[in-house]
Amino acid sequence: MSERPETGRFTELSHDECLDLIRTTTVGRLAFVTGEQHLLPVNFVLGGGNVYFRTMEGTVLADLAKGHDDVAFGVDHHDDLYQKGWSVTVKGATALVDDPELVAAVAAGARPRPWAPGERDVLMVLRPRQVSGRRVRRH
């Protein structure tokens, strides 16, 4: 068995770098437990350091609107050709957004525009308790 030298490296990202990277994409994944584990893709928008996403009434995501204090949200990017990438994780609590002005402001924006069919009239917020991330490079 041959040994390959370790050439990759991780770099921890600052809070501001994490938020800048989150803004570069429109799809992330929510991880949470409601009797069973879930990991679901969502279209989202970042505003004021909070993550906003929409869903439909009656879905497992809509249950998070009741308030769930142990939710993780992740976004990442990788480049196979150059063997590098990054990942950012946000941990916090979700809640229903019921402020009509904020609901209207998010709905009027270009994001989050759901890819899946159906009316997404429930707006939720993930308020971060912790934001962390790192870059990885093979060379």
N, C-alpha and C positions, 0 to 999 in steps of 0.2 A: 504494500500500500504506500503510495507516494504522498508526501506532504506538500501541500501548496502553501506558499507564503500568504499571510493575511495582507491584502492590499487595500481592502475597503476601509471606509471610516464613516462614523456618525458625527453629526454636528447638531447640538441642541439649538433650537430656535427660540428667540425671545418672544414675549407675548405679542409685541407689535408685528414681528415677522410672521407669526402664526395667523394673525388677523389679516395681514396683507395677502397671504397665500389663500386663505379661505375665500377672499373676495374674487379670486381668479377663476372660480368654478361655480356651477349652478346645481350640482347634484352631490349629495352627501349620504351618509348612512346613519340611521338612528339605531342604537342598541339599548334594549330595555327588557325587563322581566315583568310580566303580568300573569302569573301562574305558569307561564312557559317563557322561554327565551325568544326574543325577536331581534332581527337585524334587517331593517327595511330601508330601501333607497327613498330619498325624498328630494324634491326640488326645494330650494331654500334661498333666503336672502339674509345678509348680515346687516344689522342696523343698530348703531349705538352699542356695539359689542355683544348684542344678543342675536341669536339665530331664530329666524321666523320661518315657519312652514305651514302649509295648508293641507287639509284633509276633508273627508266627507263624514257626516254624521253616521254613527253606527259602526265605524271601523275600529280596529284595535288601536290605531293612532289617535282616534278621537277620544279614547279612554284616557290618554295622557293629558287631555285638557282639564281633567278633574284635579290635576296636580300630581306630579310624580317626581320624587326627589332624587332618583338615581338613574339618570339617563346619560348615555354617552353618544356623542355625535362625531363622526370622522369624515375627513376628506383626505385625498392623497393624489399623487401624480407620480408616474414613473416613465422613464425613457429607456427603453430596451437597448437602443443603439448605443447610447453613451453610458449605459449602466449607472444611472443615477435617478434619484427621486426624492420625494418628501412626503411626510404624513403629519397631519394635525388632528388632535383629539380635544374635544370640548366636553367636560363633564359638568352636569348641573341639574337644575330642576325645570320642569315644564309647567306651563299654565295656559289657560285660555286667555286670548286677547279679546276683551270686550269693550275697549275704548273705541267708539265709532270713528274718531278722527284717525287713529292709528290703523284701524282696519282699512279705511278708505285710502290712506296713504300707501299702505303695502299693496293693496289691490290695484292702485293706479300705476305702480311701478312696472318696469319691464320684467321683474322677477319677484317672486317665484312663479313661473308659469308651469303648471304640472304637465308632464308628458302623457300621463295616463288619462283615459276618458273619464267623464263625470264631473259634476259640480263640486268644487272644493270650497265650501263656505265656512269651514271652521278654521280660524287662524290661531295658531299656537306660538308660544315663545319658549325658547330654551335659554334660561338665564345662567350664564357660566359661573361655576364655582372654581373651576380649574381649566386652564388652556395650556396645552403643551404640544410640542412638535419637534421633529428632527429631520435633517437631510441625511441621505446616505449616498455615498459614491463608491463605486467599485475600484476606481483608480485614483 
